[in-house]
Amino acid sequence: MTPQQIEYVLAVAEERSFSKAAKKLFVTQPSLSKFIINLETSMGVTLFDRSSSPITVTDAGKIFIETANRMKELEDEMALKINELAGLKNGNLRIGTSPFYAANMLLKTVTSFHRKYPDIRISIQEDTYRNLEDSVLRGDIDLMIGTSAADEELFNIEVLCMEKLYLAVPLNRSVNKRCADLMLTADDIKNNSEKLFMSETIKMDFFKKEKFIFRSNSDSSQNYLKKICRAAGFSPDIILESNNLDTIFSFVCEGLGLAFVPDTFIKFANVPVHPAYYSISNQEAETHIKLIYKKNKYLSAPAIEFCNTLRELIGMGTWK
């Protein structure tokens, strides 16, 4: 297998179209088709079934692709090891995470790492956790950070710290007067105040007649938020959905509805105005932020050192 053969076959398999693969490779479709035909002829097998649309990979093609991916991993590992002979003077670090974590929580970590290793090139891929998991498995990124429920058979998973959800309630709601003793401010949560630890949790059934704003980034995130409400004996009246936490927060502050907001947002988003917050007694309200990378995959020296830097900035389960 030559590097060109690997690149061309993988592109066609990924795009499931010769025309789309040709555009991706910056070659003409006829030349790509001829290249694949010549390869198939030399091997005596058919790699792609062209009778269907989109095209599909044959059994022989699957074997070729599996072997090609293994060869790519070996080549990448060889390049990493050779680069590391020069120490951490050069190299690449590829991180995957959510847009919020990238813009807020990772700022100190990435900045600290860059100061120590200014010649390491850093790239951050911001995407959904499902897409990031695929990128880790393909080797497009070295590691990912987030609350993904990744498969432990495929990934090494290290818990970094806990993330807790609080119920965010617009300040104009009358329920805040009834629950004044339980109301928390952003400063309580940011500074781990005495009230934060001494205050009791709120009964969710107080809010059964309220309107809710939910995140729409995945079915799993919606399901566990709904579980919190159902455990209190009601189904939430969802009037708005958004996959952007900043958008949800803005609508809460405008008084449109209630939402479940993670403490990481309250602490790191640097917003000037906050709603009222209430602590929730429910296991679904607590999750973990994790460091995730592919099992049995060689981690580069920059990736290992970044992980060490990340751990240094997390003390007692809290992101500094």
N, C-alpha and C positions, 0 to 999 in steps of 0.2 A: 504494500500500500504506500503510495506517495502522499505527501502532504496535500497536493492538489486534489487527488482522488478523494481523500477524506473530506476535505472542505466542500467539494462539489456535491458528493453524495449526501452529506449531513444537511446541506442547505436545501436540497430537493426534499429530503425526508421531513425537515422541519416545516417548510412552506407548503408541502404537498401539491406543488405546482411548479412546472418548469419555468413558466413565465415569471412568477414571483421570485423564484430562486435566482433566475438570471439577473433580475433587477438588483437583488441583494448582493450578488457577486460582481456586478458591473460588467457582465458579458452579455452577448446576444443569446436569445433563446435557441436558435439553430445550432450555434456552436456548443452550447451546454448539452443539448439533446444528443448531438453527435458524440460528444465526449463520453456521456453515460453509456450510449450504445456500444462504442468501442470498448469501454471497460467491461460491459456485460459480455460482449463477444469474446474478449480475451479470457474471461473467467469461466465462460460456458454456462452462465446462469442469468436469470432475469432478476434484477434488483427491485424494479417497480412495476406494479400492475397499472398499465395506462388505460385499461378498459373502463375504469371507474372514474368518477369525478366528485371530489378531488382524488388524485391518484393515491394508491396505497402501497405499502411496503410488503414485498413478498417475504417468505420465510428465509430465503437466501439473503435478502436485503437486511432483515433483522439481524442475522449473524454478522454481516458486514458492518452494520452500524454499531452493534455491541462491541465488536473488536476495535473499530475505529475510535470509539469513545475511550476505551481502555488505553489505546496507544496515545491519544491526546493527553490523558491524565499522566502517563509515564513521561511524555515529553515536557509537560508543564512542571512535573516534579523535578526532572533533571535540570531544567532551566532555573528553578528556585534554588536548588542545592548549589549550582555553579555560582549564582549571584551571591549566595550567602558566604562564599569563600572570601568575599570582600567585606564581610560584616554587614552592618545596617547602613552602609553609605549610599545604597541605592535599592531599588525594588519597588514593588507596588503593593498597596493594601486596598482591598475591595470589600466594602461593608454594605450590608443591606439592612434597612430598617423602615419604620413608618415615617411619613413626613413630619409628624409631630416630634418624635424622638430625634430625628435628624436635626430639626431646627432648634430644639431646646435642650434635651437631656444630654445629647452627645457633644454639645459645644465645648465643654470643659475638657472632656476626654480627648477629642480630636485635636484641640488646641494644644493641650499638654503634650500629646504624642508628637505633634509637628515641631514643637520647640526642641524636643530631644533629638528628633530625626528629621531635620528639614529637607533632606534630599529624597525621602520616601514619598512617592506619588500616591495620594489618597483619592479614591473615588467612592461616592456614596450613592447607592441605588435606593430610591424611595418608591415603595410599591406595597401592594397587599401582601399579607403573609403567605398566602398560597403561591403567589408568583415568586416571592423571595425564596421559598423552599425549593421551587423548581430551579431557580438560579443557582442555589447552593449545590444541588444535586448535579447540575450540568457543569459546575466548576466556573460559572461566570462571576461569582463572588466568593470570597473566602469564608465569610461568616455572616450571620444575621443576628439582630438584637430585637426582641419584642416579646409579646405574650402568646405567640403561636403555640398551638397544641401539636407540636411536631411529633412525627413517628419515631419512637425511641429505637426502633430497629434500623432506621436509616441515618439518624442523627445523634451526635453527642450533644447533650443538653445540660447546661450548668445554670442553676438558679442564681441570679445576681441580687435581686431584692424584691420586696413585695410591693404591689400596687393595690391600693384600696379605693373603692368607689364610694362617693358621697352623693346624697340626693341634693341636687341644686334646685332651689325654689325661688322664683322671682320675689323681690322684696315687697311687692304690692299685694301679695296673697294674704288673706285674712288668717289663714292657718298659722302664719308666723306668730301672731299674737297669742294663739292658744299654746304654741310650742316654744315660747320665748326662752324658757329655761334650758331647752335642748338645742337651741340655735347656735351654730358655730360660724365664726367669721373666717375669712381667708387667712388672716394673721394667726388665728388659733392653729390652723392646719400647717401653715408655713413654719411656725416657730415651736410646734409641739407644746402648746401651752398646757397649763394645769387643767383648764376646762376641757381640753380635748381628751385627756385621759380620765377625767372624773365624770364627764357628762354621760348620761345614759343614751342608749340607742333609741331612735324614733320608731314608732309603730307605723308600718307602711299603710295600714288600712285608714289612717287619717287622710290619705291622699287618693282614695279610690275614686273620687268624683272629679279629680283634676285631669287636665290634658297633659300628655307626655310627648317629648321629642326623643326619638330613638336614633341610634347609629344604624346606617344601612350598609356598612362595609362587608358584612358577611351574615349568613344565617345563624352561625354559632353564637356571634355576639348578641344578636337579637334574642335568641333562645334563652340565654342565661339572664338577660335583663328581664324578660317576661317571667322567668321562674321566680325572681325576687318578688314581683307583684302577685303572682299566683299563690305564692306561699302565704301571702297576707289575705287571700280569699277574693281576689278580683283580677280581672284582665285589664291591662292598661289601655286607655283610650289614646291611641297614637295619632296625632294630628300632623306630624311632620317627621320626615326622615332625611338624614344627610350622612354622607360618608366622611364629612369633615368636622372634626371636633370644634374648631374655631367657630364654624357656622352655627353649630348647635348651641354653643355657649352664648353667642351673640343674641340668638332668639330667646334664650332663657332670660338674659338680662333685659330684653325688651318686653318681657312679660307674657310671651306667647305660650309657654308651657314649662313643665318640669323636665329634668334630665338627670341621668346618672353620669357624674363627672369624676374621672380618676384624680387622685391626689397629686399625681405627677403634673397634671395640667395646672392645678391650683398653685402648685409650688413654682413651676418653671415657665409658665406661659407669659408672665409679665404683662398681665392685663390690668388696666387702672380701676375698673369697677367690677365688683363681684356680687352675686346673689347671696341668699342665705344658704347655709349648708347644714345637713343633718347626717349623723352617723347611722349606718344601717347594720342591723344584726342579721347577717345572712352569709353563709359561706360563699355564695355566688358573687358577693361583693368584694371578694379578695382574690387576687390572682398574682402570678409571679412574672417578672421581667426576666428573660432568659438569654443566655449566650448560646447560639446554636451553630454547629458546623457539621459537615458530613463525616460519617464514621469511616474509618480506614482510609482517610485522606491525609496526605502530607500537608501540614500547615506550614506556611512560609515563616521565616524569622520575623518579618514585619507583623504578620498576623498574631504570632505568639506574643510578641512584645506589646502589641496593642491590647491583647487580652489581659496582660499583666497590668498595664496602665489603667485599664477599665476597673480591674479589681481593687487597685489602690484607691480609686476615687469613690468606692462604695464601702462605707463603714457602718457596721451594725445593721446591715440590711437597708441602708438609706443612701440614695444617690446624693453625693455632696455637690 
